């Protein structure tokens, strides 16, 4: 503690309590977890739809693919900081407030889902077409092929793109925090930057890096176990 007080004198007084470091870490984990759960669920569904309705897909449907593909491209192209501002009225209508970790979930999910959906599409397209043709020859339905071939054979690659997406989400939570979303981003800007307390900024950055390293390590280990 003496070492912490020496190099991070402004951190010790705000380590716990409202607006403290521990609360900021909890808020970042809260936003990351729920954004991951919701965006991954929606992203996998949209990614599968893109794969199935694409040209030469199992249920080729050009109009459906065109609409979904263009929506994904549009929302991916909107900078997240602008998405935060544009969705503020929608966020207030859904959760009753435009600030805080719960409010940040709306733009976080909407900003992450199209990115992950595209990653899912690319991951599933790496599945060997010969395996899919063999599954069709065995009489499997498109839904059975999705679960028993696409998702199973592409599981290792899905984990890799999932890790990439979670790391991106952690970065987005920091950006959301900078405009009132809470978390480590809010701690770094509202406390560290605006009060000229650089040690608080460093602590926020260190914890964000720790989260990223943990996600990357676990994700790489899991991907190696599942790759075949």
Residue pairs with C-beta under 8 A, 6 or more apart in sequence:
1 12
4 11
4 12
5 12
7 199
8 199
8 200
8 202
8 203
9 199
10 192
10 195
10 197
10 199
10 200
11 21
11 199
11 200
11 203
14 20
14 21
14 191
14 200
15 21
15 22
16 22
16 23
17 23
19 187
19 191
21 187
21 203
21 204
21 207
24 177
24 182
24 183
24 184
24 186
24 187
24 204
25 184
25 207
27 101
27 177
27 182
27 183
27 184
27 186
28 170
28 173
28 174
28 177
28 183
28 184
28 185
28 207
28 208
28 211
29 211
30 101
31 101
31 104
31 105
31 108
31 169
31 173
31 176
31 181
31 182
31 183
32 166
32 169
32 170
32 173
32 211
34 105
35 105
35 108
35 109
35 112
35 169
35 172
35 173
36 165
36 166
36 169
38 105
38 109
38 113
39 108
39 109
39 112
39 113
39 116
39 165
39 169
40 116
40 162
40 165
42 109
42 113
42 117
43 112
43 113
43 114
43 115
43 116
43 117
43 119
43 120
43 165
44 116
44 117
44 120
46 68
46 72
46 113
46 114
46 117
46 120
47 116
47 117
47 118
47 119
47 120
47 121
47 123
47 124
48 120
48 124
48 146
48 150
49 64
49 65
49 68
50 65
50 68
50 69
50 72
50 117
50 118
50 121
51 57
51 121
51 124
51 125
51 150
52 58
52 59
52 61
52 142
52 146
53 59
53 60
53 61
53 62
53 64
53 65
53 68
54 60
54 65
55 62
55 65
57 65
58 132
58 136
58 142
58 145
59 142
71 114
72 114
72 117
72 118
73 114
75 83
75 110
75 111
75 113
75 114
76 114
76 115
76 118
78 86
78 111
80 107
80 111
80 172
80 175
80 176
81 175
81 179
83 107
83 110
83 111
84 104
84 107
84 175
84 176
84 179
84 181
87 106
87 107
87 110
88 98
90 106
91 97
91 98
91 103
91 106
91 107
92 98
92 103
94 106
95 102
95 103
95 105
95 106
97 103
98 180
99 180
99 181
99 182
100 180
100 181
100 182
101 181
101 182
101 183
103 181
104 173
104 176
104 177
104 181
104 182
104 183
107 176
108 169
108 172
108 173
108 176
111 172
112 165
112 168
112 169
112 172
115 165
115 168
116 161
116 162
116 165
119 161
119 162
119 164
119 165
120 158
120 161
122 161
123 154
123 157
123 158
123 160
123 161
124 150
124 151
124 154
124 158
126 154
126 157
127 149
127 150
127 153
127 154
128 153
131 149
131 153
132 145
132 149
132 150
135 144
135 145
135 148
135 149
136 145
140 148
140 149
151 158
155 226
156 223
156 224
156 226
156 227
156 228
157 223
157 227
159 219
159 222
159 223
159 226
160 219
160 223
162 219
163 215
163 216
163 219
163 220
163 223
166 215
166 219
167 212
167 215
167 216
170 208
170 211
170 212
170 215
171 208
173 181
173 183
173 184
173 185
174 183
174 184
174 185
174 188
174 204
174 208
175 185
176 182
176 183
176 185
177 183
177 184
177 185
177 186
177 187
177 188
177 189
178 185
178 186
178 188
178 189
180 186
184 204
184 207
184 208
185 204
187 200
187 203
187 204
188 200
188 201
188 204
188 205
191 197
191 200
192 198
192 199
192 200
192 201
192 202
192 204
193 201
